[in-house]
Amino acid sequence: MESHLGYAKNEKSENTNTRNGTTSKRLKTEFGESTIEVPRNHQGSFEPIIVPKQSTATPVESIIISLYAKGMSVSDIERELQEIYGYSFYPSAISIITDKVNRQVQDWQNRSLEAVYCIVWMDRYCL
């Protein structure tokens, strides 16, 4: 919103197109429903990038999974989503997404292994 309006939050401006609070939006994700707060402006010209207007699906869960895979905690992810995207996600919503990923990882780690695996080694100097 700052780059769209041209001034920081709580800063004085001559611009007539000012911030106008937020709107709650329910998102349907692969891992269930979540609610986010989307900023808006008086003229209605702000176009959210991550979750466009009229859209109920989002790649936010892939962002959460990516941040979690990089070792960030749930509270760190919550803070990042707020700072970078302006989204207020509940820690419980983030935990639901990361818990489902953890279950999939555990299932993969505990899968039964084959008795024999084929390996092909190619050395560029042998060609």
SULGI-V539472 format. One record per backbone hydrogen bond with DSSP energy under -1.0 kcal/mol. NH is the residue of the N-H (numbers start at 1). CO is the residue of the C=O. E is the energy in kcal/mol with one decimal. If there is no record, write none. Layout:
nh: [NH;NH]
co: [CO;CO]
e: [E;E]
This chain:
nh: [5;6;11;18;20;23;25;27;28;29;32;34;36;38;40;42;55;63;64;65;66;67;68;69;70;71;72;77;78;79;80;81;82;83;84;85;87;94;95;96;97;98;99;100;101;102;103;104;105;106;107;108;109;110;111;126]
co: [1;2;8;16;40;38;36;34;56;32;29;27;25;23;21;18;52;59;60;61;62;63;64;65;66;68;67;73;74;75;76;77;78;79;80;81;81;90;91;92;93;94;95;96;97;98;99;100;101;102;103;104;105;106;108;123]
e: [-2.7;-2.1;-1.6;-1.2;-2.9;-2.5;-2.6;-3.7;-3.0;-2.6;-1.5;-2.0;-2.6;-3.2;-2.2;-2.4;-1.7;-1.5;-2.7;-2.5;-2.2;-2.5;-2.5;-2.6;-1.1;-1.7;-1.9;-2.5;-2.5;-2.1;-2.6;-2.7;-1.7;-2.8;-3.1;-1.2;-1.9;-1.7;-2.6;-2.0;-1.6;-2.6;-2.8;-1.7;-1.6;-2.5;-2.2;-1.8;-2.4;-2.6;-2.5;-2.1;-2.7;-2.1;-1.1;-1.5]
